[in-house]
């Protein structure tokens, strides 16, 4: 099913890019661009749904490796710095001096978590700034993404991590979103031995945070996920 869904979408994306590059008018280029962006959005949604299905079936296996945390954070931040600048909001990154250069984690999933939290923070912030910080807390890392957006009501703090949640205090029709990003972030953080949460109230912005252990046993962890209930 995964292959059958992704293959035609990748074909649509490829031909949309070709049409855009060969278009002989601005209108044609804009139309091809819409097709390409819409297809990529659909592909992201398909991938998210498939990830959720794997997690719920207990067959999601993470691939642990030695991750250069400062380098990974800088890589992800560069992508979102452009988006923040285009909205005219501030963007800053702070990595504490005692953060270890390497941790044991799934680099792909860790990028996915950071991309999701930063994307949400920038999307909901109309003025002010977004801050990403990483600090060491003994044998664990604490990562925070803080924004100056509209904030989230306390009664939504738990439910926004549930699948397809789009409460009025957070994901709304005017902002878009599927409600899957935070669900996946929660699952990936927990599968890596950490925890995730949010501190916020309406009108005061939001701070999403998660912790990760610095060291793991990737072989033991991968085996423990095989055939999980």
N, C-alpha and C positions, 0 to 999 in steps of 0.2 A: 504493500500500500504506500509506504514511504517513497519508494522508487517511482511508482506510477503517478504520484502527485507532483513530485519535484521535477521530473523530466519534462513534461509539457510546459511547466512554468518557466524553467530555465530556457526552453526554446523560445517562448514568448519574449522574455527579457532580451535574449540575444538578438532577435529580429527587430525588436523595438529600438535597440541601440543602433542597429544597422540603418534602419529607416531614418532615425534622427540624424545620423552622420551624413546620409546621402540626400536629405531633404533639400528642396530647392526654394523653399519659402519659410518665413518665420512661423507661420501658422502650422505648417506641416511639422516643423521641428518641435513646436510646443505640443502638438497632438501626440507625437511619438514619445515625447518626454513624459507625458501623462500616462501613457500605456506602460512605459518602463517602470515608473515609480509605483503605479498601482500594482503591477505584477510583483515587484519586490516586496511591497507591503503584504500582499497575499502569501508570498513565499515565506516571509517571516512568521505570519500567522500559522501557516501549515506546520512549520518547524516547531513553533511553540506548542501547538496542540499535540504533535507527535512526542515532544519531550514530556509533556504532562502525562500522556498515555503510558510512556515507558516507566515513569516514576510510579504511577498508580498500579502498574502491573508488577512492580518490583524488579524490573530488569534494567534499570538505569545504572550503569557502571561508570564511575569516574576514573580518570587516568591521572594518577598523582605523579608529580615530578618536582624537581627543585626549581622553584620559580623566583626569579629576580624581582622582588616586590617593588622596589623603587622604580625600576625600569618599566615594569608593567603599568604601574600607576601613571608614569609620565606619558607612556604611549596612549593610554586611554584618554588622559586629560587633554592631549593635543587635539583629538577629534572634537571634543566638546567645547574647547576654548573658542573655536571658530563659530559654533552655534551661539554661544553666549555673546560674543562680540557682535554678531549680526542683530541681536536683540537689544544691544546697548546696555547689557548688564555686566557686572563684574564677575570675574572667575578667578579663584585662587586655589593653589594646592600647597599643602604643608605636610611634610614628612618628618617626623621627629628624628633626632640624631641617633636614638637608640633602637630604631627599627632595624631588624636584621636584614641583611642583603638578600637572603634566600629563605623561603619557607617551603613546606611540602604542601602542594595543592594541585588542583586541576586548573591549569592556566586558562584553558578555553572557557570554562564555566566561571572562573573568577572574573575574566574580562566581561562576560555576559552580565554578571551581577552589577559590576561597576557601570557598564554602559547603560543598563536599565535605570539605575538610581540617578545617574547624572542626567540622562535624557528627561526623566520625569521632573527633576528639580528645575532644569532650564525651561521646560515646557510650561510649568506652572508659575514661574517667576516673571513678572512683567516689569519690575523695577527692583533695584538693589543688587544682590550678588548671590552667587553660589560658591560654597567652599567645600573642598574635599580635603580631609585630613586623615593621616594614618599615624598611630602611636602604639608603642609597646606597652603591654600590661602583663609583665611577667612572662609566662609561657604562651601568651596569646597576643594577637594583634587586635586593635580596635580601629575600625574604619568608619568615618562619619561623612555624610553628605548633607550639608546644611543649606537651606534656601530661605529667601525672604518672600515666599509666595503667600497664598491665602490661608494656609494652615489647614489642619484636619481636626474635626471634632473628636473628642476623646472616645465617644462611643463607636467610632469607626476604626480605632487603632488596630484592633484584632482582625476585623473583617476585611480590611483592605488587602491582607495577605491571602485571602481565600480566592478561589478560582472565579473569574468573571465578575468580581465585585466592581461596581461602578457607582459608588455612593455619591450623592449630591455634594458631599463635602470634599470629595477627592476627584475621581475620574468622572467627568461629565460629558454629555453629548457635545458640548461646545469645544471640549478639549480632545475628544476622541480617545482611542485606546481600547484594548480588548479586556483588560483586567487580568491578563495572564503573566505579565512581566514580574510583578511582585510575588506571585505564587511560585514561579520558577526560581526567583531569587531566594525565597525562603527555603525551598526544597534543596537547592544547591548548597546553600550555607550550612544547612543541617546535615547534609550528606558529607560535608567536609569537616564535621565535628564542631560547628559553630552555632551561633544564635543570631537572630535578627530582630529588630524592633524599630519603633518610631517614637519621637517626642515631639508633640505639637499641640497647638490649640488654635482655633479660628483667629485670623488676623495677626498671627505671630510667626508665620513661616513654619517650616518642618525640618527636623533633623532625623534622617534615617541612619541607622547604625547597624553594624554587624561585627561579630568577633570571629576569629579563626585561630585554631591552634597553630603554633609555629612549626611543630613537628608532627608527622603522622607516619603510620605504617601503610603505604599504599597497597601492598599485596594483601594484607589482612583486611583492609577496608573493601577492596574490590571483591574479594571472596565473600564477604559478609553480605554484599548486595545481591549476589546471585541467588535467585529463587526466593527472595524476601517476600513476606506476605503482603 
